Amino acid sequence: LAGTHIICDRKFLLECKNSPAARTPPCCLPQTPGVTSLAQSSLVKLEELKERNESEEAMPGEQPLPVDH
């Protein structure tokens, strides 16, 4: 096999994920809903969840229902 193998240790890779460059998307990346940006339906769901959370905070006396997993 021909080619170059780049070997990085775990510590270096973990440090890289916190770098500002790793958190910034490339400038020329196309906007694909659901892939590189939130899908429109996801934005609607986020708004609904936000409204629901705000309304639940307005009613502090009520307890949430338990969820069975």
mmCIF file of the N, C-alpha and C atoms, coordinates in Angstrom:
data_MODEL
# 
_entry.id   MODEL 
# 
loop_
_atom_site.group_PDB 
_atom_site.id 
_atom_site.type_symbol 
_atom_site.label_atom_id 
_atom_site.label_alt_id 
_atom_site.label_comp_id 
_atom_site.label_asym_id 
_atom_site.label_entity_id 
_atom_site.label_seq_id 
_atom_site.pdbx_PDB_ins_code 
_atom_site.Cartn_x 
_atom_site.Cartn_y 
_atom_site.Cartn_z 
_atom_site.occupancy 
_atom_site.B_iso_or_equiv 
_atom_site.pdbx_formal_charge 
_atom_site.auth_seq_id 
_atom_site.auth_comp_id 
_atom_site.auth_asym_id 
_atom_site.auth_atom_id 
_atom_site.pdbx_PDB_model_num 
ATOM 1   N N  . LEU A 1 1  ? 0.830   -1.187 0.000  1.00 0.00 ? 1  LEU A N  1 
ATOM 2   C CA . LEU A 1 1  ? 0.000   0.000  0.000  1.00 0.00 ? 1  LEU A CA 1 
ATOM 3   C C  . LEU A 1 1  ? 0.869   1.243  0.000  1.00 0.00 ? 1  LEU A C  1 
ATOM 4   N N  . ALA A 1 2  ? 0.557   2.132  -0.874 1.00 0.00 ? 2  ALA A N  1 
ATOM 5   C CA . ALA A 1 2  ? 1.299   3.385  -0.949 1.00 0.00 ? 2  ALA A CA 1 
ATOM 6   C C  . ALA A 1 2  ? 0.458   4.487  -0.328 1.00 0.00 ? 2  ALA A C  1 
ATOM 7   N N  . GLY A 1 3  ? 1.105   5.470  0.209  1.00 0.00 ? 3  GLY A N  1 
ATOM 8   C CA . GLY A 1 3  ? 0.373   6.598  0.777  1.00 0.00 ? 3  GLY A CA 1 
ATOM 9   C C  . GLY A 1 3  ? 1.017   7.070  2.054  1.00 0.00 ? 3  GLY A C  1 
ATOM 10  N N  . THR A 1 4  ? 0.450   8.101  2.599  1.00 0.00 ? 4  THR A N  1 
ATOM 11  C CA . THR A 1 4  ? 0.966   8.682  3.827  1.00 0.00 ? 4  THR A CA 1 
ATOM 12  C C  . THR A 1 4  ? -0.013  8.418  4.949  1.00 0.00 ? 4  THR A C  1 
ATOM 13  N N  . HIS A 1 5  ? 0.487   7.932  6.034  1.00 0.00 ? 5  HIS A N  1 
ATOM 14  C CA . HIS A 1 5  ? -0.338  7.727  7.220  1.00 0.00 ? 5  HIS A CA 1 
ATOM 15  C C  . HIS A 1 5  ? -0.009  8.806  8.238  1.00 0.00 ? 5  HIS A C  1 
ATOM 16  N N  . ILE A 1 6  ? -1.016  9.510  8.661  1.00 0.00 ? 6  ILE A N  1 
ATOM 17  C CA . ILE A 1 6  ? -0.823  10.525 9.691  1.00 0.00 ? 6  ILE A CA 1 
ATOM 18  C C  . ILE A 1 6  ? -1.277  9.912  10.997 1.00 0.00 ? 6  ILE A C  1 
ATOM 19  N N  . ILE A 1 7  ? -0.367  9.891  11.959 1.00 0.00 ? 7  ILE A N  1 
ATOM 20  C CA . ILE A 1 7  ? -0.675  9.283  13.252 1.00 0.00 ? 7  ILE A CA 1 
ATOM 21  C C  . ILE A 1 7  ? -0.765  10.389 14.296 1.00 0.00 ? 7  ILE A C  1 
ATOM 22  N N  . CYS A 1 8  ? -1.916  10.466 14.962 1.00 0.00 ? 8  CYS A N  1 
ATOM 23  C CA . CYS A 1 8  ? -2.140  11.472 16.001 1.00 0.00 ? 8  CYS A CA 1 
ATOM 24  C C  . CYS A 1 8  ? -2.523  10.748 17.288 1.00 0.00 ? 8  CYS A C  1 
ATOM 25  N N  . ASP A 1 9  ? -2.070  11.265 18.400 1.00 0.00 ? 9  ASP A N  1 
ATOM 26  C CA . ASP A 1 9  ? -2.460  10.642 19.653 1.00 0.00 ? 9  ASP A CA 1 
ATOM 27  C C  . ASP A 1 9  ? -3.822  11.173 20.102 1.00 0.00 ? 9  ASP A C  1 
ATOM 28  N N  . ARG A 1 10 ? -4.425  10.473 21.023 1.00 0.00 ? 10 ARG A N  1 
ATOM 29  C CA . ARG A 1 10 ? -5.777  10.771 21.497 1.00 0.00 ? 10 ARG A CA 1 
ATOM 30  C C  . ARG A 1 10 ? -5.866  12.174 22.098 1.00 0.00 ? 10 ARG A C  1 
ATOM 31  N N  . LYS A 1 11 ? -4.873  12.559 22.878 1.00 0.00 ? 11 LYS A N  1 
ATOM 32  C CA . LYS A 1 11 ? -4.884  13.871 23.537 1.00 0.00 ? 11 LYS A CA 1 
ATOM 33  C C  . LYS A 1 11 ? -4.934  14.994 22.506 1.00 0.00 ? 11 LYS A C  1 
ATOM 34  N N  . PHE A 1 12 ? -4.129  14.881 21.454 1.00 0.00 ? 12 PHE A N  1 
ATOM 35  C CA . PHE A 1 12 ? -4.116  15.892 20.403 1.00 0.00 ? 12 PHE A CA 1 
ATOM 36  C C  . PHE A 1 12 ? -5.475  16.006 19.718 1.00 0.00 ? 12 PHE A C  1 
ATOM 37  N N  . LEU A 1 13 ? -6.085  14.861 19.401 1.00 0.00 ? 13 LEU A N  1 
ATOM 38  C CA . LEU A 1 13 ? -7.381  14.874 18.730 1.00 0.00 ? 13 LEU A CA 1 
ATOM 39  C C  . LEU A 1 13 ? -8.462  15.482 19.617 1.00 0.00 ? 13 LEU A C  1 
ATOM 40  N N  . LEU A 1 14 ? -8.428  15.180 20.910 1.00 0.00 ? 14 LEU A N  1 
ATOM 41  C CA . LEU A 1 14 ? -9.413  15.751 21.828 1.00 0.00 ? 14 LEU A CA 1 
ATOM 42  C C  . LEU A 1 14 ? -9.232  17.258 21.954 1.00 0.00 ? 14 LEU A C  1 
ATOM 43  N N  . GLU A 1 15 ? -8.000  17.734 21.904 1.00 0.00 ? 15 GLU A N  1 
ATOM 44  C CA . GLU A 1 15 ? -7.750  19.173 21.943 1.00 0.00 ? 15 GLU A CA 1 
ATOM 45  C C  . GLU A 1 15 ? -8.236  19.845 20.664 1.00 0.00 ? 15 GLU A C  1 
ATOM 46  N N  . CYS A 1 16 ? -8.116  19.168 19.539 1.00 0.00 ? 16 CYS A N  1 
ATOM 47  C CA . CYS A 1 16 ? -8.537  19.741 18.257 1.00 0.00 ? 16 CYS A CA 1 
ATOM 48  C C  . CYS A 1 16 ? -10.036 19.992 18.206 1.00 0.00 ? 16 CYS A C  1 
ATOM 49  N N  . LYS A 1 17 ? -10.832 19.146 18.842 1.00 0.00 ? 17 LYS A N  1 
ATOM 50  C CA . LYS A 1 17 ? -12.282 19.325 18.751 1.00 0.00 ? 17 LYS A CA 1 
ATOM 51  C C  . LYS A 1 17 ? -12.749 20.598 19.455 1.00 0.00 ? 17 LYS A C  1 
ATOM 52  N N  . ASN A 1 18 ? -11.928 21.147 20.343 1.00 0.00 ? 18 ASN A N  1 
ATOM 53  C CA . ASN A 1 18 ? -12.296 22.373 21.050 1.00 0.00 ? 18 ASN A CA 1 
ATOM 54  C C  . ASN A 1 18 ? -11.714 23.632 20.407 1.00 0.00 ? 18 ASN A C  1 
ATOM 55  N N  . SER A 1 19 ? -10.997 23.471 19.314 1.00 0.00 ? 19 SER A N  1 
ATOM 56  C CA . SER A 1 19 ? -10.392 24.647 18.683 1.00 0.00 ? 19 SER A CA 1 
ATOM 57  C C  . SER A 1 19 ? -11.464 25.464 17.961 1.00 0.00 ? 19 SER A C  1 
ATOM 58  N N  . PRO A 1 20 ? -11.271 26.788 17.861 1.00 0.00 ? 20 PRO A N  1 
ATOM 59  C CA . PRO A 1 20 ? -12.251 27.628 17.150 1.00 0.00 ? 20 PRO A CA 1 
ATOM 60  C C  . PRO A 1 20 ? -12.435 27.213 15.691 1.00 0.00 ? 20 PRO A C  1 
ATOM 61  N N  . ALA A 1 21 ? -11.381 26.737 15.053 1.00 0.00 ? 21 ALA A N  1 
ATOM 62  C CA . ALA A 1 21 ? -11.497 26.324 13.653 1.00 0.00 ? 21 ALA A CA 1 
ATOM 63  C C  . ALA A 1 21 ? -12.425 25.121 13.501 1.00 0.00 ? 21 ALA A C  1 
ATOM 64  N N  . ALA A 1 22 ? -12.442 24.239 14.493 1.00 0.00 ? 22 ALA A N  1 
ATOM 65  C CA . ALA A 1 22 ? -13.301 23.055 14.423 1.00 0.00 ? 22 ALA A CA 1 
ATOM 66  C C  . ALA A 1 22 ? -14.761 23.415 14.658 1.00 0.00 ? 22 ALA A C  1 
ATOM 67  N N  . ARG A 1 23 ? -15.023 24.538 15.303 1.00 0.00 ? 23 ARG A N  1 
ATOM 68  C CA . ARG A 1 23 ? -16.392 24.938 15.598 1.00 0.00 ? 23 ARG A CA 1 
ATOM 69  C C  . ARG A 1 23 ? -16.976 25.880 14.555 1.00 0.00 ? 23 ARG A C  1 
ATOM 70  N N  . THR A 1 24 ? -16.187 26.277 13.573 1.00 0.00 ? 24 THR A N  1 
ATOM 71  C CA . THR A 1 24 ? -16.628 27.196 12.537 1.00 0.00 ? 24 THR A CA 1 
ATOM 72  C C  . THR A 1 24 ? -16.840 26.417 11.246 1.00 0.00 ? 24 THR A C  1 
ATOM 73  N N  . PRO A 1 25 ? -18.048 26.474 10.671 1.00 0.00 ? 25 PRO A N  1 
ATOM 74  C CA . PRO A 1 25 ? -18.258 25.740 9.418  1.00 0.00 ? 25 PRO A CA 1 
ATOM 75  C C  . PRO A 1 25 ? -17.487 26.397 8.272  1.00 0.00 ? 25 PRO A C  1 
ATOM 76  N N  . PRO A 1 26 ? -17.117 25.634 7.272  1.00 0.00 ? 26 PRO A N  1 
ATOM 77  C CA . PRO A 1 26 ? -16.431 26.211 6.116  1.00 0.00 ? 26 PRO A CA 1 
ATOM 78  C C  . PRO A 1 26 ? -17.299 27.287 5.458  1.00 0.00 ? 26 PRO A C  1 
ATOM 79  N N  . CYS A 1 27 ? -16.665 28.328 4.913  1.00 0.00 ? 27 CYS A N  1 
ATOM 80  C CA . CYS A 1 27 ? -17.406 29.457 4.341  1.00 0.00 ? 27 CYS A CA 1 
ATOM 81  C C  . CYS A 1 27 ? -18.169 29.080 3.081  1.00 0.00 ? 27 CYS A C  1 
ATOM 82  N N  . CYS A 1 28 ? -17.691 28.121 2.317  1.00 0.00 ? 28 CYS A N  1 
ATOM 83  C CA . CYS A 1 28 ? -18.318 27.797 1.038  1.00 0.00 ? 28 CYS A CA 1 
ATOM 84  C C  . CYS A 1 28 ? -19.216 26.554 1.121  1.00 0.00 ? 28 CYS A C  1 
ATOM 85  N N  . LEU A 1 29 ? -19.572 26.123 2.308  1.00 0.00 ? 29 LEU A N  1 
ATOM 86  C CA . LEU A 1 29 ? -20.413 24.951 2.477  1.00 0.00 ? 29 LEU A CA 1 
ATOM 87  C C  . LEU A 1 29 ? -21.841 25.274 2.051  1.00 0.00 ? 29 LEU A C  1 
ATOM 88  N N  . PRO A 1 30 ? -22.445 24.487 1.157  1.00 0.00 ? 30 PRO A N  1 
ATOM 89  C CA . PRO A 1 30 ? -23.811 24.785 0.732  1.00 0.00 ? 30 PRO A CA 1 
ATOM 90  C C  . PRO A 1 30 ? -24.804 24.540 1.867  1.00 0.00 ? 30 PRO A C  1 
ATOM 91  N N  . GLN A 1 31 ? -25.887 25.303 1.864  1.00 0.00 ? 31 GLN A N  1 
ATOM 92  C CA . GLN A 1 31 ? -26.918 25.159 2.885  1.00 0.00 ? 31 GLN A CA 1 
ATOM 93  C C  . GLN A 1 31 ? -27.895 24.066 2.464  1.00 0.00 ? 31 GLN A C  1 
ATOM 94  N N  . THR A 1 32 ? -27.835 22.919 3.125  1.00 0.00 ? 32 THR A N  1 
ATOM 95  C CA . THR A 1 32 ? -28.718 21.804 2.849  1.00 0.00 ? 32 THR A CA 1 
ATOM 96  C C  . THR A 1 32 ? -29.587 21.585 4.079  1.00 0.00 ? 32 THR A C  1 
ATOM 97  N N  . PRO A 1 33 ? -30.890 21.917 4.010  1.00 0.00 ? 33 PRO A N  1 
ATOM 98  C CA . PRO A 1 33 ? -31.753 21.763 5.177  1.00 0.00 ? 33 PRO A CA 1 
ATOM 99  C C  . PRO A 1 33 ? -31.723 20.329 5.708  1.00 0.00 ? 33 PRO A C  1 
ATOM 100 N N  . GLY A 1 34 ? -31.523 20.206 7.014  1.00 0.00 ? 34 GLY A N  1 
ATOM 101 C CA . GLY A 1 34 ? -31.471 18.901 7.652  1.00 0.00 ? 34 GLY A CA 1 
ATOM 102 C C  . GLY A 1 34 ? -30.092 18.277 7.660  1.00 0.00 ? 34 GLY A C  1 
ATOM 103 N N  . VAL A 1 35 ? -29.156 18.857 6.888  1.00 0.00 ? 35 VAL A N  1 
ATOM 104 C CA . VAL A 1 35 ? -27.797 18.314 6.844  1.00 0.00 ? 35 VAL A CA 1 
ATOM 105 C C  . VAL A 1 35 ? -26.811 19.348 7.381  1.00 0.00 ? 35 VAL A C  1 
ATOM 106 N N  . THR A 1 36 ? -26.680 20.465 6.664  1.00 0.00 ? 36 THR A N  1 
ATOM 107 C CA . THR A 1 36 ? -25.750 21.503 7.113  1.00 0.00 ? 36 THR A CA 1 
ATOM 108 C C  . THR A 1 36 ? -26.453 22.622 7.860  1.00 0.00 ? 36 THR A C  1 
ATOM 109 N N  . SER A 1 37 ? -27.771 22.618 7.843  1.00 0.00 ? 37 SER A N  1 
ATOM 110 C CA . SER A 1 37 ? -28.560 23.579 8.607  1.00 0.00 ? 37 SER A CA 1 
ATOM 111 C C  . SER A 1 37 ? -29.812 22.854 9.081  1.00 0.00 ? 37 SER A C  1 
ATOM 112 N N  . LEU A 1 38 ? -30.489 23.435 10.063 1.00 0.00 ? 38 LEU A N  1 
ATOM 113 C CA . LEU A 1 38 ? -31.706 22.804 10.557 1.00 0.00 ? 38 LEU A CA 1 
ATOM 114 C C  . LEU A 1 38 ? -32.768 22.785 9.465  1.00 0.00 ? 38 LEU A C  1 
ATOM 115 N N  . ALA A 1 39 ? -33.499 21.695 9.394  1.00 0.00 ? 39 ALA A N  1 
ATOM 116 C CA . ALA A 1 39 ? -34.608 21.624 8.452  1.00 0.00 ? 39 ALA A CA 1 
ATOM 117 C C  . ALA A 1 39 ? -35.707 22.569 8.919  1.00 0.00 ? 39 ALA A C  1 
ATOM 118 N N  . GLN A 1 40 ? -36.508 23.045 8.002  1.00 0.00 ? 40 GLN A N  1 
ATOM 119 C CA . GLN A 1 40 ? -37.573 23.980 8.354  1.00 0.00 ? 40 GLN A CA 1 
ATOM 120 C C  . GLN A 1 40 ? -38.520 23.360 9.366  1.00 0.00 ? 40 GLN A C  1 
ATOM 121 N N  . SER A 1 41 ? -38.827 22.066 9.217  1.00 0.00 ? 41 SER A N  1 
ATOM 122 C CA . SER A 1 41 ? -39.718 21.410 10.173 1.00 0.00 ? 41 SER A CA 1 
ATOM 123 C C  . SER A 1 41 ? -39.084 21.359 11.554 1.00 0.00 ? 41 SER A C  1 
ATOM 124 N N  . SER A 1 42 ? -37.751 21.235 11.608 1.00 0.00 ? 42 SER A N  1 
ATOM 125 C CA . SER A 1 42 ? -37.053 21.241 12.895 1.00 0.00 ? 42 SER A CA 1 
ATOM 126 C C  . SER A 1 42 ? -37.178 22.595 13.567 1.00 0.00 ? 42 SER A C  1 
ATOM 127 N N  . LEU A 1 43 ? -37.111 23.668 12.778 1.00 0.00 ? 43 LEU A N  1 
ATOM 128 C CA . LEU A 1 43 ? -37.259 25.006 13.346 1.00 0.00 ? 43 LEU A CA 1 
ATOM 129 C C  . LEU A 1 43 ? -38.645 25.194 13.928 1.00 0.00 ? 43 LEU A C  1 
ATOM 130 N N  . VAL A 1 44 ? -39.669 24.681 13.253 1.00 0.00 ? 44 VAL A N  1 
ATOM 131 C CA . VAL A 1 44 ? -41.037 24.780 13.755 1.00 0.00 ? 44 VAL A CA 1 
ATOM 132 C C  . VAL A 1 44 ? -41.161 23.994 15.054 1.00 0.00 ? 44 VAL A C  1 
ATOM 133 N N  . LYS A 1 45 ? -40.588 22.793 15.101 1.00 0.00 ? 45 LYS A N  1 
ATOM 134 C CA . LYS A 1 45 ? -40.642 21.980 16.316 1.00 0.00 ? 45 LYS A CA 1 
ATOM 135 C C  . LYS A 1 45 ? -39.918 22.667 17.465 1.00 0.00 ? 45 LYS A C  1 
ATOM 136 N N  . LEU A 1 46 ? -38.782 23.299 17.179 1.00 0.00 ? 46 LEU A N  1 
ATOM 137 C CA . LEU A 1 46 ? -38.050 24.012 18.228 1.00 0.00 ? 46 LEU A CA 1 
ATOM 138 C C  . LEU A 1 46 ? -38.889 25.156 18.787 1.00 0.00 ? 46 LEU A C  1 
ATOM 139 N N  . GLU A 1 47 ? -39.586 25.887 17.922 1.00 0.00 ? 47 GLU A N  1 
ATOM 140 C CA . GLU A 1 47 ? -40.452 26.977 18.378 1.00 0.00 ? 47 GLU A CA 1 
ATOM 141 C C  . GLU A 1 47 ? -41.583 26.437 19.247 1.00 0.00 ? 47 GLU A C  1 
ATOM 142 N N  . GLU A 1 48 ? -42.172 25.301 18.831 1.00 0.00 ? 48 GLU A N  1 
ATOM 143 C CA . GLU A 1 48 ? -43.256 24.700 19.615 1.00 0.00 ? 48 GLU A CA 1 
ATOM 144 C C  . GLU A 1 48 ? -42.757 24.274 20.989 1.00 0.00 ? 48 GLU A C  1 
ATOM 145 N N  . LEU A 1 49 ? -41.575 23.658 21.040 1.00 0.00 ? 49 LEU A N  1 
ATOM 146 C CA . LEU A 1 49 ? -41.011 23.230 22.324 1.00 0.00 ? 49 LEU A CA 1 
ATOM 147 C C  . LEU A 1 49 ? -40.710 24.430 23.214 1.00 0.00 ? 49 LEU A C  1 
ATOM 148 N N  . LYS A 1 50 ? -40.204 25.495 22.605 1.00 0.00 ? 50 LYS A N  1 
ATOM 149 C CA . LYS A 1 50 ? -39.899 26.708 23.366 1.00 0.00 ? 50 LYS A CA 1 
ATOM 150 C C  . LYS A 1 50 ? -41.176 27.286 23.968 1.00 0.00 ? 50 LYS A C  1 
ATOM 151 N N  . GLU A 1 51 ? -42.238 27.356 23.163 1.00 0.00 ? 51 GLU A N  1 
ATOM 152 C CA . GLU A 1 51 ? -43.511 27.874 23.655 1.00 0.00 ? 51 GLU A CA 1 
ATOM 153 C C  . GLU A 1 51 ? -44.065 26.990 24.763 1.00 0.00 ? 51 GLU A C  1 
ATOM 154 N N  . ARG A 1 52 ? -43.959 25.667 24.598 1.00 0.00 ? 52 ARG A N  1 
ATOM 155 C CA . ARG A 1 52 ? -44.460 24.734 25.608 1.00 0.00 ? 52 ARG A CA 1 
ATOM 156 C C  . ARG A 1 52 ? -43.689 24.895 26.918 1.00 0.00 ? 52 ARG A C  1 
ATOM 157 N N  . ASN A 1 53 ? -42.367 25.028 26.811 1.00 0.00 ? 53 ASN A N  1 
ATOM 158 C CA . ASN A 1 53 ? -41.551 25.201 28.014 1.00 0.00 ? 53 ASN A CA 1 
ATOM 159 C C  . ASN A 1 53 ? -41.886 26.502 28.721 1.00 0.00 ? 53 ASN A C  1 
ATOM 160 N N  . GLU A 1 54 ? -42.107 27.556 27.949 1.00 0.00 ? 54 GLU A N  1 
ATOM 161 C CA . GLU A 1 54 ? -42.460 28.841 28.554 1.00 0.00 ? 54 GLU A CA 1 
ATOM 162 C C  . GLU A 1 54 ? -43.815 28.765 29.247 1.00 0.00 ? 54 GLU A C  1 
ATOM 163 N N  . SER A 1 55 ? -44.764 28.046 28.649 1.00 0.00 ? 55 SER A N  1 
ATOM 164 C CA . SER A 1 55 ? -46.078 27.938 29.272 1.00 0.00 ? 55 SER A CA 1 
ATOM 165 C C  . SER A 1 55 ? -46.014 27.063 30.528 1.00 0.00 ? 55 SER A C  1 
ATOM 166 N N  . GLU A 1 56 ? -45.160 26.045 30.529 1.00 0.00 ? 56 GLU A N  1 
ATOM 167 C CA . GLU A 1 56 ? -45.003 25.202 31.715 1.00 0.00 ? 56 GLU A CA 1 
ATOM 168 C C  . GLU A 1 56 ? -44.336 25.983 32.842 1.00 0.00 ? 56 GLU A C  1 
ATOM 169 N N  . GLU A 1 57 ? -43.401 26.870 32.501 1.00 0.00 ? 57 GLU A N  1 
ATOM 170 C CA . GLU A 1 57 ? -42.757 27.690 33.521 1.00 0.00 ? 57 GLU A CA 1 
ATOM 171 C C  . GLU A 1 57 ? -43.747 28.676 34.126 1.00 0.00 ? 57 GLU A C  1 
ATOM 172 N N  . ALA A 1 58 ? -44.755 29.057 33.363 1.00 0.00 ? 58 ALA A N  1 
ATOM 173 C CA . ALA A 1 58 ? -45.763 29.987 33.860 1.00 0.00 ? 58 ALA A CA 1 
ATOM 174 C C  . ALA A 1 58 ? -46.681 29.318 34.878 1.00 0.00 ? 58 ALA A C  1 
ATOM 175 N N  . MET A 1 59 ? -46.760 27.968 34.873 1.00 0.00 ? 59 MET A N  1 
ATOM 176 C CA . MET A 1 59 ? -47.583 27.214 35.812 1.00 0.00 ? 59 MET A CA 1 
ATOM 177 C C  . MET A 1 59 ? -46.678 26.416 36.748 1.00 0.00 ? 59 MET A C  1 
ATOM 178 N N  . PRO A 1 60 ? -46.092 27.057 37.767 1.00 0.00 ? 60 PRO A N  1 
ATOM 179 C CA . PRO A 1 60 ? -45.090 26.372 38.604 1.00 0.00 ? 60 PRO A CA 1 
ATOM 180 C C  . PRO A 1 60 ? -45.666 25.302 39.517 1.00 0.00 ? 60 PRO A C  1 
ATOM 181 N N  . GLY A 1 61 ? -46.955 25.292 39.811 1.00 0.00 ? 61 GLY A N  1 
ATOM 182 C CA . GLY A 1 61 ? -47.525 24.333 40.759 1.00 0.00 ? 61 GLY A CA 1 
ATOM 183 C C  . GLY A 1 61 ? -47.709 22.935 40.193 1.00 0.00 ? 61 GLY A C  1 
ATOM 184 N N  . GLU A 1 62 ? -47.724 22.782 38.899 1.00 0.00 ? 62 GLU A N  1 
ATOM 185 C CA . GLU A 1 62 ? -47.980 21.474 38.306 1.00 0.00 ? 62 GLU A CA 1 
ATOM 186 C C  . GLU A 1 62 ? -46.692 20.677 38.137 1.00 0.00 ? 62 GLU A C  1 
ATOM 187 N N  . GLN A 1 63 ? -46.789 19.365 38.375 1.00 0.00 ? 63 GLN A N  1 
ATOM 188 C CA . GLN A 1 63 ? -45.646 18.472 38.233 1.00 0.00 ? 63 GLN A CA 1 
ATOM 189 C C  . GLN A 1 63 ? -45.735 17.774 36.890 1.00 0.00 ? 63 GLN A C  1 
ATOM 190 N N  . PRO A 1 64 ? -44.612 17.523 36.209 1.00 0.00 ? 64 PRO A N  1 
ATOM 191 C CA . PRO A 1 64 ? -44.651 16.798 34.942 1.00 0.00 ? 64 PRO A CA 1 
ATOM 192 C C  . PRO A 1 64 ? -45.018 15.335 35.164 1.00 0.00 ? 64 PRO A C  1 
ATOM 193 N N  . LEU A 1 65 ? -45.641 14.734 34.164 1.00 0.00 ? 65 LEU A N  1 
ATOM 194 C CA . LEU A 1 65 ? -46.017 13.334 34.255 1.00 0.00 ? 65 LEU A CA 1 
ATOM 195 C C  . LEU A 1 65 ? -44.767 12.465 34.131 1.00 0.00 ? 65 LEU A C  1 
ATOM 196 N N  . PRO A 1 66 ? -44.703 11.352 34.893 1.00 0.00 ? 66 PRO A N  1 
ATOM 197 C CA . PRO A 1 66 ? -43.541 10.457 34.766 1.00 0.00 ? 66 PRO A CA 1 
ATOM 198 C C  . PRO A 1 66 ? -43.559 9.766  33.409 1.00 0.00 ? 66 PRO A C  1 
ATOM 199 N N  . VAL A 1 67 ? -42.361 9.491  32.884 1.00 0.00 ? 67 VAL A N  1 
ATOM 200 C CA . VAL A 1 67 ? -42.230 8.831  31.596 1.00 0.00 ? 67 VAL A CA 1 
ATOM 201 C C  . VAL A 1 67 ? -41.603 7.475  31.828 1.00 0.00 ? 67 VAL A C  1 
ATOM 202 N N  . ASP A 1 68 ? -42.283 6.417  31.324 1.00 0.00 ? 68 ASP A N  1 
ATOM 203 C CA . ASP A 1 68 ? -41.741 5.068  31.432 1.00 0.00 ? 68 ASP A CA 1 
ATOM 204 C C  . ASP A 1 68 ? -40.889 4.789  30.200 1.00 0.00 ? 68 ASP A C  1 
ATOM 205 N N  . HIS A 1 69 ? -39.714 4.227  30.438 1.00 0.00 ? 69 HIS A N  1 
ATOM 206 C CA . HIS A 1 69 ? -38.815 3.914  29.310 1.00 0.00 ? 69 HIS A CA 1 
ATOM 207 C C  . HIS A 1 69 ? -38.806 2.436  29.082 1.00 0.00 ? 69 HIS A C  1 
# 
